[in-house]
Amino acid sequence: MDNTDAVAALAALAQESRLAAFRLLVQAGPAGLAASKIAQALQMPASSLSFHLKELTHAGLVAPRQEGRFVIYAARFDTMNTLLGFLTENCCGGDPCAPSGTPACAPGATSCGN
């Protein structure tokens, strides 16, 4: 991932409705959700949701697929993980560490040689 791709992904996520939709799709897993289910869960009009899903798709964060008459959207975990890796590749002064629920370089963390 380069800076341009990272900026596009972060820009797509830097909006409350898109972030909520992406997080919902991450929770749904690889199976994804129909657009109607996303709209219902987020209490969002279909036209607004369509715009937000288009932005997430253009950023490579979600992928749509047709299943019968439904469009199913799923989070692209490969892109999400690449973005996380890009953001943390020089974490902790270059010492390998794995980001988790707590900062990897927090006082007392063992992954940064503390």
Biopython code that builds the backbone (N, CA, C, O; Angstrom):
import numpy as np
from Bio.PDB.StructureBuilder import StructureBuilder

atoms = [
    (1, "MET", "N", (0.853, -1.172, 0.000)),
    (1, "MET", "CA", (0.000, 0.000, 0.000)),
    (1, "MET", "C", (0.897, 1.233, 0.000)),
    (1, "MET", "O", (1.913, 1.276, 0.694)),
    (2, "ASP", "N", (0.512, 2.225, -0.781)),
    (2, "ASP", "CA", (1.267, 3.465, -0.794)),
    (2, "ASP", "C", (0.448, 4.561, -0.118)),
    (2, "ASP", "O", (-0.694, 4.341, 0.287)),
    (3, "ASN", "N", (1.046, 5.738, -0.004)),
    (3, "ASN", "CA", (0.373, 6.847, 0.675)),
    (3, "ASN", "C", (-0.962, 7.191, 0.029)),
    (3, "ASN", "O", (-1.932, 7.469, 0.734)),
    (4, "THR", "N", (-1.030, 7.176, -1.298)),
    (4, "THR", "CA", (-2.259, 7.529, -2.003)),
    (4, "THR", "C", (-3.394, 6.579, -1.648)),
    (4, "THR", "O", (-4.512, 7.021, -1.380)),
    (5, "ASP", "N", (-3.119, 5.279, -1.645)),
    (5, "ASP", "CA", (-4.134, 4.288, -1.284)),
    (5, "ASP", "C", (-4.557, 4.437, 0.173)),
    (5, "ASP", "O", (-5.740, 4.334, 0.496)),
    (6, "ALA", "N", (-3.591, 4.679, 1.046)),
    (6, "ALA", "CA", (-3.900, 4.840, 2.473)),
    (6, "ALA", "C", (-4.774, 6.073, 2.692)),
    (6, "ALA", "O", (-5.733, 6.024, 3.461)),
    (7, "VAL", "N", (-4.451, 7.167, 2.027)),
    (7, "VAL", "CA", (-5.249, 8.388, 2.172)),
    (7, "VAL", "C", (-6.673, 8.151, 1.671)),
    (7, "VAL", "O", (-7.630, 8.604, 2.299)),
    (8, "ALA", "N", (-6.822, 7.451, 0.555)),
    (8, "ALA", "CA", (-8.160, 7.164, 0.018)),
    (8, "ALA", "C", (-8.974, 6.321, 1.000)),
    (8, "ALA", "O", (-10.154, 6.595, 1.224)),
    (9, "ALA", "N", (-8.352, 5.304, 1.583)),
    (9, "ALA", "CA", (-9.058, 4.449, 2.541)),
    (9, "ALA", "C", (-9.418, 5.220, 3.804)),
    (9, "ALA", "O", (-10.538, 5.119, 4.304)),
    (10, "LEU", "N", (-8.476, 5.979, 4.307)),
    (10, "LEU", "CA", (-8.751, 6.746, 5.523)),
    (10, "LEU", "C", (-9.794, 7.828, 5.278)),
    (10, "LEU", "O", (-10.628, 8.092, 6.145)),
    (11, "ALA", "N", (-9.754, 8.455, 4.108)),
    (11, "ALA", "CA", (-10.757, 9.471, 3.778)),
    (11, "ALA", "C", (-12.145, 8.851, 3.713)),
    (11, "ALA", "O", (-13.121, 9.453, 4.161)),
    (12, "ALA", "N", (-12.233, 7.650, 3.155)),
    (12, "ALA", "CA", (-13.534, 6.971, 3.076)),
    (12, "ALA", "C", (-14.073, 6.661, 4.469)),
    (12, "ALA", "O", (-15.280, 6.729, 4.700)),
    (13, "LEU", "N", (-13.193, 6.326, 5.382)),
    (13, "LEU", "CA", (-13.615, 5.983, 6.736)),
    (13, "LEU", "C", (-13.826, 7.204, 7.620)),
    (13, "LEU", "O", (-14.381, 7.087, 8.713)),
    (14, "ALA", "N", (-13.391, 8.371, 7.162)),
    (14, "ALA", "CA", (-13.460, 9.587, 7.968)),
    (14, "ALA", "C", (-14.821, 10.269, 7.848)),
    (14, "ALA", "O", (-14.907, 11.494, 7.753)),
    (15, "GLN", "N", (-15.857, 9.480, 7.852)),
    (15, "GLN", "CA", (-17.227, 9.983, 7.792)),
    (15, "GLN", "C", (-18.066, 9.027, 8.619)),
    (15, "GLN", "O", (-17.954, 7.811, 8.464)),
    (16, "GLU", "N", (-18.893, 9.555, 9.485)),
    (16, "GLU", "CA", (-19.579, 8.736, 10.482)),
    (16, "GLU", "C", (-20.422, 7.605, 9.885)),
    (16, "GLU", "O", (-20.360, 6.476, 10.371)),
    (17, "SER", "N", (-21.192, 7.884, 8.859)),
    (17, "SER", "CA", (-22.046, 6.847, 8.269)),
    (17, "SER", "C", (-21.227, 5.761, 7.590)),
    (17, "SER", "O", (-21.551, 4.578, 7.696)),
    (18, "ARG", "N", (-20.166, 6.156, 6.891)),
    (18, "ARG", "CA", (-19.307, 5.160, 6.218)),
    (18, "ARG", "C", (-18.564, 4.317, 7.233)),
    (18, "ARG", "O", (-18.423, 3.107, 7.057)),
    (19, "LEU", "N", (-18.089, 4.946, 8.293)),
    (19, "LEU", "CA", (-17.404, 4.189, 9.332)),
    (19, "LEU", "C", (-18.359, 3.183, 9.970)),
    (19, "LEU", "O", (-17.985, 2.037, 10.215)),
    (20, "ALA", "N", (-19.575, 3.607, 10.233)),
    (20, "ALA", "CA", (-20.573, 2.702, 10.824)),
    (20, "ALA", "C", (-20.877, 1.538, 9.883)),
    (20, "ALA", "O", (-20.981, 0.392, 10.321)),
    (21, "ALA", "N", (-21.019, 1.832, 8.595)),
    (21, "ALA", "CA", (-21.296, 0.767, 7.620)),
    (21, "ALA", "C", (-20.119, -0.202, 7.539)),
    (21, "ALA", "O", (-20.319, -1.416, 7.507)),
    (22, "PHE", "N", (-18.908, 0.320, 7.505)),
    (22, "PHE", "CA", (-17.735, -0.549, 7.419)),
    (22, "PHE", "C", (-17.618, -1.424, 8.663)),
    (22, "PHE", "O", (-17.351, -2.621, 8.554)),
    (23, "ARG", "N", (-17.813, -0.848, 9.820)),
    (23, "ARG", "CA", (-17.728, -1.631, 11.054)),
    (23, "ARG", "C", (-18.801, -2.719, 11.102)),
    (23, "ARG", "O", (-18.546, -3.828, 11.572)),
    (24, "LEU", "N", (-19.984, -2.403, 10.620)),
    (24, "LEU", "CA", (-21.059, -3.397, 10.547)),
    (24, "LEU", "C", (-20.660, -4.544, 9.624)),
    (24, "LEU", "O", (-20.907, -5.709, 9.936)),
    (25, "LEU", "N", (-20.048, -4.218, 8.495)),
    (25, "LEU", "CA", (-19.623, -5.256, 7.556)),
    (25, "LEU", "C", (-18.460, -6.083, 8.106)),
    (25, "LEU", "O", (-18.363, -7.278, 7.827)),
    (26, "VAL", "N", (-17.597, -5.467, 8.870)),
    (26, "VAL", "CA", (-16.517, -6.224, 9.525)),
    (26, "VAL", "C", (-17.130, -7.223, 10.503)),
    (26, "VAL", "O", (-16.694, -8.371, 10.573)),
    (27, "GLN", "N", (-18.136, -6.790, 11.253)),
    (27, "GLN", "CA", (-18.804, -7.682, 12.198)),
    (27, "GLN", "C", (-19.520, -8.820, 11.473)),
    (27, "GLN", "O", (-19.588, -9.937, 11.986)),
    (28, "ALA", "N", (-20.052, -8.541, 10.286)),
    (28, "ALA", "CA", (-20.787, -9.558, 9.526)),
    (28, "ALA", "C", (-19.865, -10.636, 8.981)),
    (28, "ALA", "O", (-20.315, -11.746, 8.697)),
    (29, "GLY", "N", (-18.585, -10.328, 8.831)),
    (29, "GLY", "CA", (-17.632, -11.310, 8.331)),
    (29, "GLY", "C", (-17.671, -11.437, 6.823)),
    (29, "GLY", "O", (-18.311, -10.633, 6.145)),
    (30, "PRO", "N", (-16.990, -12.439, 6.293)),
    (30, "PRO", "CA", (-16.865, -12.609, 4.839)),
    (30, "PRO", "C", (-18.193, -12.798, 4.110)),
    (30, "PRO", "O", (-18.279, -12.502, 2.918)),
    (31, "ALA", "N", (-19.216, -13.277, 4.783)),
    (31, "ALA", "CA", (-20.510, -13.470, 4.125)),
    (31, "ALA", "C", (-21.137, -12.142, 3.724)),
    (31, "ALA", "O", (-21.876, -12.078, 2.742)),
    (32, "GLY", "N", (-20.850, -11.087, 4.470)),
    (32, "GLY", "CA", (-21.386, -9.774, 4.158)),
    (32, "GLY", "C", (-22.861, -9.646, 4.479)),
    (32, "GLY", "O", (-23.457, -10.506, 5.128)),
    (33, "LEU", "N", (-23.437, -8.543, 4.004)),
    (33, "LEU", "CA", (-24.843, -8.253, 4.243)),
    (33, "LEU", "C", (-25.462, -7.639, 3.003)),
    (33, "LEU", "O", (-24.796, -6.951, 2.230)),
    (34, "ALA", "N", (-26.738, -7.899, 2.828)),
    (34, "ALA", "CA", (-27.474, -7.251, 1.751)),
    (34, "ALA", "C", (-27.588, -5.762, 2.061)),
    (34, "ALA", "O", (-27.653, -5.366, 3.225)),
    (35, "ALA", "N", (-27.612, -4.947, 1.023)),
    (35, "ALA", "CA", (-27.715, -3.506, 1.206)),
    (35, "ALA", "C", (-28.942, -3.150, 2.041)),
    (35, "ALA", "O", (-28.885, -2.241, 2.868)),
    (36, "SER", "N", (-30.038, -3.854, 1.832)),
    (36, "SER", "CA", (-31.258, -3.567, 2.599)),
    (36, "SER", "C", (-31.056, -3.828, 4.086)),
    (36, "SER", "O", (-31.592, -3.093, 4.916)),
    (37, "LYS", "N", (-30.297, -4.858, 4.438)),
    (37, "LYS", "CA", (-30.022, -5.164, 5.845)),
    (37, "LYS", "C", (-29.122, -4.098, 6.464)),
    (37, "LYS", "O", (-29.293, -3.733, 7.628)),
    (38, "ILE", "N", (-28.156, -3.598, 5.675)),
    (38, "ILE", "CA", (-27.275, -2.538, 6.161)),
    (38, "ILE", "C", (-28.101, -1.282, 6.426)),
    (38, "ILE", "O", (-27.964, -0.654, 7.476)),
    (39, "ALA", "N", (-28.957, -0.919, 5.473)),
    (39, "ALA", "CA", (-29.803, 0.271, 5.611)),
    (39, "ALA", "C", (-30.690, 0.151, 6.841)),
    (39, "ALA", "O", (-30.861, 1.113, 7.591)),
    (40, "GLN", "N", (-31.252, -1.031, 7.044)),
    (40, "GLN", "CA", (-32.122, -1.252, 8.198)),
    (40, "GLN", "C", (-31.343, -1.136, 9.503)),
    (40, "GLN", "O", (-31.796, -0.481, 10.441)),
    (41, "ALA", "N", (-30.184, -1.764, 9.566)),
    (41, "ALA", "CA", (-29.383, -1.744, 10.791)),
    (41, "ALA", "C", (-28.907, -0.338, 11.136)),
    (41, "ALA", "O", (-28.832, 0.028, 12.309)),
    (42, "LEU", "N", (-28.585, 0.449, 10.109)),
    (42, "LEU", "CA", (-28.071, 1.797, 10.339)),
    (42, "LEU", "C", (-29.173, 2.854, 10.312)),
    (42, "LEU", "O", (-28.912, 4.040, 10.513)),
    (43, "GLN", "N", (-30.405, 2.415, 10.061)),
    (43, "GLN", "CA", (-31.543, 3.325, 9.955)),
    (43, "GLN", "C", (-31.220, 4.478, 8.999)),
    (43, "GLN", "O", (-31.299, 5.656, 9.348)),
    (44, "MET", "N", (-30.852, 4.079, 7.775)),
    (44, "MET", "CA", (-30.415, 5.029, 6.761)),
    (44, "MET", "C", (-31.212, 4.815, 5.484)),
    (44, "MET", "O", (-31.462, 3.672, 5.101)),
    (45, "PRO", "N", (-31.613, 5.888, 4.820)),
    (45, "PRO", "CA", (-32.306, 5.735, 3.538)),
    (45, "PRO", "C", (-31.414, 5.039, 2.512)),
    (45, "PRO", "O", (-30.198, 5.231, 2.507)),
    (46, "ALA", "N", (-32.014, 4.242, 1.657)),
    (46, "ALA", "CA", (-31.252, 3.484, 0.656)),
    (46, "ALA", "C", (-30.408, 4.381, -0.228)),
    (46, "ALA", "O", (-29.285, 4.016, -0.575)),
    (47, "SER", "N", (-30.919, 5.549, -0.601)),
    (47, "SER", "CA", (-30.154, 6.437, -1.479)),
    (47, "SER", "C", (-28.885, 6.949, -0.797)),
    (47, "SER", "O", (-27.836, 7.044, -1.433)),
    (48, "SER", "N", (-28.974, 7.275, 0.475)),
    (48, "SER", "CA", (-27.794, 7.720, 1.224)),
    (48, "SER", "C", (-26.803, 6.574, 1.382)),
    (48, "SER", "O", (-25.600, 6.751, 1.192)),
    (49, "LEU", "N", (-27.317, 5.401, 1.730)),
    (49, "LEU", "CA", (-26.448, 4.246, 1.915)),
    (49, "LEU", "C", (-25.720, 3.901, 0.627)),
    (49, "LEU", "O", (-24.535, 3.570, 0.653)),
    (50, "SER", "N", (-26.410, 3.976, -0.484)),
    (50, "SER", "CA", (-25.801, 3.679, -1.777)),
    (50, "SER", "C", (-24.588, 4.565, -2.027)),
    (50, "SER", "O", (-23.546, 4.087, -2.475)),
    (51, "PHE", "N", (-24.723, 5.846, -1.738)),
    (51, "PHE", "CA", (-23.603, 6.778, -1.893)),
    (51, "PHE", "C", (-22.432, 6.368, -1.007)),
    (51, "PHE", "O", (-21.292, 6.339, -1.470)),
    (52, "HIS", "N", (-22.693, 6.053, 0.249)),
    (52, "HIS", "CA", (-21.624, 5.703, 1.184)),
    (52, "HIS", "C", (-20.952, 4.379, 0.810)),
    (52, "HIS", "O", (-19.731, 4.252, 0.907)),
    (53, "LEU", "N", (-21.741, 3.401, 0.385)),
    (53, "LEU", "CA", (-21.161, 2.120, -0.025)),
    (53, "LEU", "C", (-20.317, 2.287, -1.287)),
    (53, "LEU", "O", (-19.309, 1.601, -1.453)),
    (54, "LYS", "N", (-20.721, 3.189, -2.172)),
    (54, "LYS", "CA", (-19.933, 3.470, -3.369)),
    (54, "LYS", "C", (-18.568, 4.044, -2.980)),
    (54, "LYS", "O", (-17.548, 3.666, -3.555)),
    (55, "GLU", "N", (-18.553, 4.944, -2.017)),
    (55, "GLU", "CA", (-17.288, 5.530, -1.565)),
    (55, "GLU", "C", (-16.380, 4.466, -0.939)),
    (55, "GLU", "O", (-15.176, 4.449, -1.193)),
    (56, "LEU", "N", (-16.952, 3.589, -0.131)),
    (56, "LEU", "CA", (-16.162, 2.509, 0.476)),
    (56, "LEU", "C", (-15.657, 1.533, -0.577)),
    (56, "LEU", "O", (-14.547, 1.012, -0.464)),
    (57, "THR", "N", (-16.468, 1.285, -1.599)),
    (57, "THR", "CA", (-16.062, 0.396, -2.686)),
    (57, "THR", "C", (-14.922, 1.003, -3.481)),
    (57, "THR", "O", (-13.952, 0.315, -3.799)),
    (58, "HIS", "N", (-15.026, 2.290, -3.806)),
    (58, "HIS", "CA", (-13.958, 2.961, -4.560)),
    (58, "HIS", "C", (-12.642, 2.986, -3.783)),
    (58, "HIS", "O", (-11.566, 2.977, -4.381)),
    (59, "ALA", "N", (-12.728, 3.016, -2.471)),
    (59, "ALA", "CA", (-11.526, 2.998, -1.637)),
    (59, "ALA", "C", (-10.978, 1.585, -1.453)),
    (59, "ALA", "O", (-9.919, 1.406, -0.852)),
    (60, "GLY", "N", (-11.692, 0.579, -1.966)),
    (60, "GLY", "CA", (-11.240, -0.809, -1.865)),
    (60, "GLY", "C", (-11.526, -1.455, -0.524)),
    (60, "GLY", "O", (-10.977, -2.513, -0.216)),
    (61, "LEU", "N", (-12.376, -0.837, 0.275)),
    (61, "LEU", "CA", (-12.655, -1.365, 1.610)),
    (61, "LEU", "C", (-13.825, -2.339, 1.654)),
    (61, "LEU", "O", (-13.914, -3.152, 2.574)),
    (62, "VAL", "N", (-14.714, -2.270, 0.683)),
    (62, "VAL", "CA", (-15.817, -3.224, 0.588)),
    (62, "VAL", "C", (-15.935, -3.717, -0.849)),
    (62, "VAL", "O", (-15.492, -3.054, -1.787)),
    (63, "ALA", "N", (-16.531, -4.876, -1.000)),
    (63, "ALA", "CA", (-16.739, -5.457, -2.326)),
    (63, "ALA", "C", (-18.196, -5.890, -2.450)),
    (63, "ALA", "O", (-18.706, -6.622, -1.601)),
    (64, "PRO", "N", (-18.865, -5.435, -3.513)),
    (64, "PRO", "CA", (-20.241, -5.879, -3.745)),
    (64, "PRO", "C", (-20.271, -7.135, -4.606)),
    (64, "PRO", "O", (-19.377, -7.364, -5.421)),
    (65, "ARG", "N", (-21.304, -7.940, -4.416)),
    (65, "ARG", "CA", (-21.521, -9.081, -5.297)),
    (65, "ARG", "C", (-23.023, -9.275, -5.444)),
    (65, "ARG", "O", (-23.794, -9.021, -4.518)),
    (66, "GLN", "N", (-23.412, -9.722, -6.604)),
    (66, "GLN", "CA", (-24.826, -9.947, -6.889)),
    (66, "GLN", "C", (-25.196, -11.356, -6.460)),
    (66, "GLN", "O", (-24.515, -12.317, -6.817)),
    (67, "GLU", "N", (-26.265, -11.480, -5.702)),
    (67, "GLU", "CA", (-26.834, -12.778, -5.337)),
    (67, "GLU", "C", (-28.321, -12.700, -5.623)),
    (67, "GLU", "O", (-29.097, -12.174, -4.824)),
    (68, "GLY", "N", (-28.704, -13.228, -6.766)),
    (68, "GLY", "CA", (-30.101, -13.120, -7.172)),
    (68, "GLY", "C", (-30.445, -11.662, -7.407)),
    (68, "GLY", "O", (-29.780, -10.979, -8.186)),
    (69, "ARG", "N", (-31.466, -11.193, -6.747)),
    (69, "ARG", "CA", (-31.854, -9.792, -6.913)),
    (69, "ARG", "C", (-31.247, -8.880, -5.852)),
    (69, "ARG", "O", (-31.548, -7.687, -5.813)),
    (70, "PHE", "N", (-30.402, -9.430, -5.001)),
    (70, "PHE", "CA", (-29.792, -8.659, -3.920)),
    (70, "PHE", "C", (-28.332, -8.351, -4.232)),
    (70, "PHE", "O", (-27.636, -9.140, -4.871)),
    (71, "VAL", "N", (-27.887, -7.196, -3.771)),
    (71, "VAL", "CA", (-26.459, -6.863, -3.802)),
    (71, "VAL", "C", (-25.955, -7.044, -2.383)),
    (71, "VAL", "O", (-26.443, -6.415, -1.444)),
    (72, "ILE", "N", (-24.974, -7.914, -2.249)),
    (72, "ILE", "CA", (-24.373, -8.205, -0.950)),
    (72, "ILE", "C", (-23.039, -7.465, -0.877)),
    (72, "ILE", "O", (-22.228, -7.534, -1.801)),
    (73, "TYR", "N", (-22.826, -6.771, 0.209)),
    (73, "TYR", "CA", (-21.570, -6.062, 0.433)),
    (73, "TYR", "C", (-20.802, -6.759, 1.537)),
    (73, "TYR", "O", (-21.372, -7.155, 2.554)),
    (74, "ALA", "N", (-19.502, -6.905, 1.326)),
    (74, "ALA", "CA", (-18.640, -7.528, 2.334)),
    (74, "ALA", "C", (-17.386, -6.684, 2.507)),
    (74, "ALA", "O", (-16.871, -6.104, 1.551)),
    (75, "ALA", "N", (-16.911, -6.626, 3.733)),
    (75, "ALA", "CA", (-15.656, -5.925, 4.005)),
    (75, "ALA", "C", (-14.522, -6.659, 3.311)),
    (75, "ALA", "O", (-14.493, -7.889, 3.273)),
    (76, "ARG", "N", (-13.596, -5.897, 2.767)),
    (76, "ARG", "CA", (-12.392, -6.488, 2.170)),
    (76, "ARG", "C", (-11.320, -6.520, 3.261)),
    (76, "ARG", "O", (-10.612, -5.542, 3.501)),
    (77, "PHE", "N", (-11.232, -7.660, 3.899)),
    (77, "PHE", "CA", (-10.302, -7.804, 5.015)),
    (77, "PHE", "C", (-8.853, -7.685, 4.561)),
    (77, "PHE", "O", (-7.998, -7.250, 5.333)),
    (78, "ASP", "N", (-8.569, -8.064, 3.320)),
    (78, "ASP", "CA", (-7.209, -7.921, 2.813)),
    (78, "ASP", "C", (-6.797, -6.449, 2.779)),
    (78, "ASP", "O", (-5.683, -6.103, 3.174)),
    (79, "THR", "N", (-7.691, -5.593, 2.311)),
    (79, "THR", "CA", (-7.385, -4.162, 2.271)),
    (79, "THR", "C", (-7.294, -3.594, 3.676)),
    (79, "THR", "O", (-6.395, -2.807, 3.973)),
    (80, "MET", "N", (-8.222, -3.988, 4.546)),
    (80, "MET", "CA", (-8.197, -3.504, 5.922)),
    (80, "MET", "C", (-6.878, -3.890, 6.604)),
    (80, "MET", "O", (-6.251, -3.060, 7.262)),
    (81, "ASN", "N", (-6.466, -5.138, 6.445)),
    (81, "ASN", "CA", (-5.234, -5.589, 7.073)),
    (81, "ASN", "C", (-4.003, -4.928, 6.457)),
    (81, "ASN", "O", (-3.032, -4.647, 7.159)),
    (82, "THR", "N", (-4.040, -4.679, 5.153)),
    (82, "THR", "CA", (-2.935, -3.980, 4.504)),
    (82, "THR", "C", (-2.836, -2.553, 5.034)),
    (82, "THR", "O", (-1.737, -2.056, 5.280)),
    (83, "LEU", "N", (-3.975, -1.896, 5.209)),
    (83, "LEU", "CA", (-3.984, -0.538, 5.759)),
    (83, "LEU", "C", (-3.430, -0.533, 7.181)),
    (83, "LEU", "O", (-2.606, 0.314, 7.528)),
    (84, "LEU", "N", (-3.879, -1.473, 7.996)),
    (84, "LEU", "CA", (-3.358, -1.551, 9.367)),
    (84, "LEU", "C", (-1.848, -1.806, 9.368)),
    (84, "LEU", "O", (-1.112, -1.214, 10.158)),
    (85, "GLY", "N", (-1.399, -2.680, 8.486)),
    (85, "GLY", "CA", (0.030, -2.944, 8.380)),
    (85, "GLY", "C", (0.806, -1.717, 7.943)),
    (85, "GLY", "O", (1.884, -1.437, 8.467)),
    (86, "PHE", "N", (0.256, -0.982, 6.977)),
    (86, "PHE", "CA", (0.888, 0.244, 6.498)),
    (86, "PHE", "C", (1.007, 1.259, 7.637)),
    (86, "PHE", "O", (2.044, 1.904, 7.797)),
    (87, "LEU", "N", (-0.060, 1.395, 8.424)),
    (87, "LEU", "CA", (-0.055, 2.369, 9.512)),
    (87, "LEU", "C", (0.884, 1.994, 10.646)),
    (87, "LEU", "O", (1.339, 2.866, 11.386)),
    (88, "THR", "N", (1.175, 0.723, 10.791)),
    (88, "THR", "CA", (1.992, 0.281, 11.918)),
    (88, "THR", "C", (3.343, -0.293, 11.518)),
    (88, "THR", "O", (4.057, -0.826, 12.367)),
    (89, "GLU", "N", (3.710, -0.195, 10.241)),
    (89, "GLU", "CA", (4.937, -0.868, 9.800)),
    (89, "GLU", "C", (6.191, -0.351, 10.482)),
    (89, "GLU", "O", (7.170, -1.090, 10.583)),
    (90, "ASN", "N", (6.201, 0.867, 10.945)),
    (90, "ASN", "CA", (7.369, 1.394, 11.644)),
    (90, "ASN", "C", (7.094, 1.612, 13.121)),
    (90, "ASN", "O", (7.779, 2.386, 13.789)),
    (91, "CYS", "N", (6.088, 0.923, 13.613)),
    (91, "CYS", "CA", (5.708, 1.020, 15.012)),
    (91, "CYS", "C", (6.879, 0.622, 15.913)),
    (91, "CYS", "O", (7.682, -0.248, 15.575)),
    (92, "CYS", "N", (6.946, 1.261, 17.024)),
    (92, "CYS", "CA", (7.906, 0.872, 18.074)),
    (92, "CYS", "C", (9.346, 0.972, 17.604)),
    (92, "CYS", "O", (10.178, 0.152, 17.992)),
    (93, "GLY", "N", (9.653, 1.946, 16.786)),
    (93, "GLY", "CA", (11.028, 2.143, 16.330)),
    (93, "GLY", "C", (11.533, 1.032, 15.442)),
    (93, "GLY", "O", (12.740, 0.801, 15.374)),
    (94, "GLY", "N", (10.643, 0.336, 14.759)),
    (94, "GLY", "CA", (11.047, -0.727, 13.850)),
    (94, "GLY", "C", (11.077, -2.103, 14.471)),
    (94, "GLY", "O", (11.279, -3.087, 13.760)),
    (95, "ASP", "N", (10.879, -2.208, 15.795)),
    (95, "ASP", "CA", (10.804, -3.516, 16.439)),
    (95, "ASP", "C", (9.466, -4.146, 16.085)),
    (95, "ASP", "O", (8.437, -3.479, 16.184)),
    (96, "PRO", "N", (9.449, -5.409, 15.676)),
    (96, "PRO", "CA", (8.176, -6.041, 15.324)),
    (96, "PRO", "C", (7.221, -6.066, 16.513)),
    (96, "PRO", "O", (7.600, -6.419, 17.630)),
    (97, "CYS", "N", (6.004, -5.690, 16.252)),
    (97, "CYS", "CA", (4.980, -5.772, 17.277)),
    (97, "CYS", "C", (3.642, -5.952, 16.576)),
    (97, "CYS", "O", (3.522, -5.669, 15.384)),
    (98, "ALA", "N", (2.653, -6.413, 17.296)),
    (98, "ALA", "CA", (1.331, -6.641, 16.724)),
    (98, "ALA", "C", (0.335, -5.739, 17.424)),
    (98, "ALA", "O", (0.103, -5.894, 18.623)),
    (99, "PRO", "N", (-0.266, -4.787, 16.693)),
    (99, "PRO", "CA", (-1.273, -3.934, 17.327)),
    (99, "PRO", "C", (-2.427, -4.774, 17.863)),
    (99, "PRO", "O", (-2.837, -5.758, 17.247)),
    (100, "SER", "N", (-2.934, -4.372, 19.007)),
    (100, "SER", "CA", (-4.056, -5.087, 19.614)),
    (100, "SER", "C", (-4.934, -4.074, 20.322)),
    (100, "SER", "O", (-4.874, -2.877, 20.041)),
    (101, "GLY", "N", (-5.739, -4.559, 21.232)),
    (101, "GLY", "CA", (-6.633, -3.682, 21.974)),
    (101, "GLY", "C", (-5.895, -2.673, 22.828)),
    (101, "GLY", "O", (-6.426, -1.599, 23.112)),
    (102, "THR", "N", (-4.687, -2.994, 23.242)),
    (102, "THR", "CA", (-3.882, -2.044, 24.000)),
    (102, "THR", "C", (-2.694, -1.646, 23.145)),
    (102, "THR", "O", (-2.211, -2.450, 22.349)),
    (103, "PRO", "N", (-2.216, -0.425, 23.296)),
    (103, "PRO", "CA", (-1.083, 0.008, 22.482)),
    (103, "PRO", "C", (0.106, -0.928, 22.660)),
    (103, "PRO", "O", (0.474, -1.285, 23.779)),
    (104, "ALA", "N", (0.701, -1.318, 21.531)),
    (104, "ALA", "CA", (1.823, -2.252, 21.564)),
    (104, "ALA", "C", (3.020, -1.659, 22.270)),
    (104, "ALA", "O", (3.828, -2.395, 22.837)),
    (105, "CYS", "N", (3.152, -0.358, 22.248)),
    (105, "CYS", "CA", (4.311, 0.289, 22.857)),
    (105, "CYS", "C", (3.971, 0.946, 24.182)),
    (105, "CYS", "O", (4.648, 1.878, 24.617)),
    (106, "ALA", "N", (2.921, 0.457, 24.820)),
    (106, "ALA", "CA", (2.531, 0.987, 26.123)),
    (106, "ALA", "C", (3.572, 0.605, 27.154)),
    (106, "ALA", "O", (4.263, -0.401, 26.989)),
    (107, "PRO", "N", (3.697, 1.377, 28.200)),
    (107, "PRO", "CA", (4.645, 1.000, 29.267)),
    (107, "PRO", "C", (4.351, -0.416, 29.754)),
    (107, "PRO", "O", (3.209, -0.759, 30.057)),
    (108, "GLY", "N", (5.385, -1.215, 29.820)),
    (108, "GLY", "CA", (5.240, -2.594, 30.270)),
    (108, "GLY", "C", (4.946, -3.582, 29.153)),
    (108, "GLY", "O", (4.900, -4.786, 29.406)),
    (109, "ALA", "N", (4.746, -3.110, 27.918)),
    (109, "ALA", "CA", (4.490, -4.020, 26.809)),
    (109, "ALA", "C", (5.748, -4.798, 26.504)),
    (109, "ALA", "O", (6.839, -4.229, 26.460)),
    (110, "THR", "N", (5.609, -6.099, 26.292)),
    (110, "THR", "CA", (6.789, -6.931, 26.045)),
    (110, "THR", "C", (7.150, -6.978, 24.574)),
    (110, "THR", "O", (8.286, -7.317, 24.243)),
    (111, "SER", "N", (6.211, -6.644, 23.659)),
    (111, "SER", "CA", (6.490, -6.769, 22.234)),
    (111, "SER", "C", (7.434, -5.687, 21.725)),
    (111, "SER", "O", (7.913, -5.780, 20.595)),
    (112, "CYS", "N", (7.717, -4.654, 22.537)),
    (112, "CYS", "CA", (8.618, -3.594, 22.115)),
    (112, "CYS", "C", (9.909, -3.612, 22.920)),
    (112, "CYS", "O", (10.642, -2.624, 22.961)),
    (113, "GLY", "N", (10.175, -4.726, 23.548)),
    (113, "GLY", "CA", (11.424, -4.878, 24.266)),
    (113, "GLY", "C", (11.418, -4.226, 25.637)),
    (113, "GLY", "O", (12.481, -4.050, 26.230)),
    (114, "ASN", "N", (10.258, -3.864, 26.155)),
    (114, "ASN", "CA", (10.201, -3.235, 27.495)),
    (114, "ASN", "C", (10.236, -4.271, 28.572)),
    (114, "ASN", "O", (10.198, -3.933, 29.755)),
]
sb = StructureBuilder()
sb.init_structure("model")
sb.init_model(0)
sb.init_chain("A")
sb.init_seg("    ")
for serial, (resi, resn, name, xyz) in enumerate(atoms, 1):
    if name == "N":
        sb.init_residue(resn, " ", resi, " ")
    sb.init_atom(name, np.array(xyz, "f"), 0.0, 1.0, " ", f" {name:<3s}", serial, name[0])
structure = sb.get_structure()
